[in-house]
Amino acid sequence: MAKGTESFTIEKPKDEVYRILSDPTAVGSCLSFVKETENDNGLHWVMKSPMSTITSTSSLDLEFDAQPAGEITWHGQGSHLETRGQVALKESNEQETEVELTLEMTGLGPMSLVIEPLAAVQIGNQIDYFAACVREKLE
């Protein structure tokens, strides 16, 4: 399993940050490997190429949970790839929110021999991209 974490403070009230990041489509659009979010017969993140080709995983079945207390978690699982994530929000004051992002990637089955080393090398870039996109959405 590869894991990355990044934190930043944004000048927005916690409720506003939560409203934006409690949407699985908004979160998915900030993950570099997600092409789109589908909600047909269950929630799915469709994978972008080349990630879909490299991992032999075309989509992730998604469980997305947003708690009003300011914690958002997800678990996406596909044929050969599993991802987990968390957004934790903490109000600094009425107009500032601390945002902590965590992203995990795990290879499954025989493809894990290919995915695990790739995920370990790429997790830093993945979390940086995710944090930059989230920050941009919030500004």
C-alpha positions in Angstrom: 0.0 0.0 0.0 1.2 3.5 -0.9 0.0 6.4 1.2 0.3 10.2 1.0 -0.9 13.0 3.2 -1.0 16.7 2.7 -2.5 19.6 4.7 -3.3 23.2 4.1 -5.4 26.0 5.5 -7.9 27.8 3.3 -9.7 31.1 4.0 -13.2 29.6 3.8 -15.7 28.6 6.5 -15.8 24.9 7.2 -19.4 24.5 6.1 -18.5 25.9 2.6 -15.5 23.6 2.3 -17.5 20.6 3.4 -20.3 21.4 0.9 -17.8 21.3 -2.0 -15.8 18.3 -0.9 -18.8 16.1 0.2 -19.6 15.7 -3.5 -18.0 12.5 -5.0 -17.9 14.1 -8.5 -15.9 17.1 -7.1 -13.5 14.8 -5.3 -13.1 12.5 -8.3 -12.4 15.5 -10.6 -9.4 16.3 -8.4 -7.9 12.8 -8.7 -5.5 12.6 -11.6 -6.6 9.0 -12.4 -10.4 9.6 -12.5 -12.0 10.4 -15.8 -15.6 10.8 -14.6 -18.1 9.8 -11.9 -21.0 7.6 -12.9 -24.0 6.9 -10.7 -25.7 4.1 -12.7 -26.6 1.1 -10.6 -24.2 2.3 -7.9 -21.5 4.9 -7.7 -18.3 4.5 -9.9 -15.2 6.4 -10.8 -14.2 5.7 -14.4 -10.4 5.5 -14.7 -8.4 7.6 -17.1 -5.8 6.2 -19.5 -2.9 5.3 -19.0 -3.8 4.4 -15.4 -6.7 2.2 -16.6 -4.3 0.3 -19.0 -1.4 0.0 -16.5 -3.7 -1.3 -13.7 -6.1 -3.3 -16.0 -8.8 -1.5 -14.0 -11.4 0.4 -16.0 -13.5 1.6 -13.1 -13.7 1.7 -9.3 -16.9 0.7 -7.4 -17.1 3.6 -4.9 -18.3 3.8 -1.4 -18.4 7.5 -0.4 -19.2 8.7 3.1 -19.5 12.4 4.1 -20.0 13.1 7.8 -21.4 16.5 8.7 -18.7 16.7 11.5 -16.2 17.4 8.7 -14.8 13.9 7.7 -15.2 12.6 4.2 -14.0 9.1 3.4 -14.1 6.9 0.3 -13.2 3.4 -0.8 -12.9 2.6 -4.4 -12.2 -0.9 -5.7 -11.7 -2.3 -9.1 -10.4 -5.4 -10.7 -6.8 -4.8 -9.7 -6.7 -1.5 -7.9 -8.1 -0.3 -4.6 -8.0 3.3 -3.4 -9.0 4.8 -0.1 -9.0 8.5 0.9 -10.0 10.8 3.6 -10.6 14.5 3.9 -10.6 15.9 7.5 -11.8 19.4 8.1 -11.0 21.4 11.2 -12.3 25.0 11.7 -9.4 27.3 12.7 -11.7 30.2 13.1 -15.0 31.3 11.5 -13.3 32.1 8.2 -10.4 29.5 8.0 -10.5 25.8 7.7 -7.6 23.3 8.0 -7.9 20.6 5.3 -6.0 17.3 5.7 -6.0 15.0 2.7 -5.0 11.4 2.7 -4.8 9.1 -0.3 -3.9 5.4 -0.4 -3.4 3.1 -3.4 -3.1 -0.7 -3.3 -2.7 -3.2 -6.0 -4.8 -6.3 -5.9 -4.3 -9.9 -7.2 -1.5 -10.8 -9.6 -1.3 -7.1 -10.9 -0.2 -6.0 -7.5 3.4 -7.0 -8.5 3.2 -4.2 -11.1 0.9 -1.7 -9.3 2.5 -1.6 -5.8 6.0 -0.4 -7.0 4.3 2.1 -9.4 2.0 3.4 -6.6 4.9 3.8 -4.2 6.8 6.0 -6.7 3.7 8.0 -7.8 1.8 8.6 -4.5 3.7 11.8 -3.8 2.7 13.2 -7.2 -0.8 12.0 -6.8 -1.4 13.7 -3.4 0.3 16.9 -4.7 -2.0 17.0 -7.7 -5.0 16.2 -5.5 -4.2 18.9 -3.0 -3.5 21.6 -5.7 -6.8 20.8 -7.4 -8.8 20.8 -4.1 -7.2 24.1 -3.2 -8.1 25.5 -6.6 -11.8 24.3 -6.3 -12.0 26.0 -2.9 -10.5 29.4 -3.9 
